[in-house]
Amino acid sequence: MTPTTNKPLDQATPGEQILLAQLHQVQRALEQAYSQRREQEAETAACADRIAALEAELTEAKAQLDAVLASRSWRLTAPLRRLLGRQR
């Protein structure tokens, strides 16, 4: 095993320069992947917030519909709705 030395880039062998170039390329690709992941996580969080808001809206709409269907006026007008439904 050879000891590692920190020598200036201009003193690196051609093989070492190739490896350094490849290392920098991999580092850039990794940074780009991390950046994309952060963007995707932010988008996922925004979608989760939107889903929660829509679920709350749906729950409220269902409660309102249930209230209408259970109301006295809805029950009292049932015969009229049936009669109008037959005429269509």
DATADA-V142122 format. One record per helix or strand of 3 or more residues. SS is the DSSP state (H for helix, E for strand). FROM is the first residue (numbers start at 0). TO is the last residue. Records with the same first field share a line. If there is no record, write none. Layout:
SS=FROM-TO, FROM-TO
This chain:
H=8-10, 13-68, 71-75, 77-86
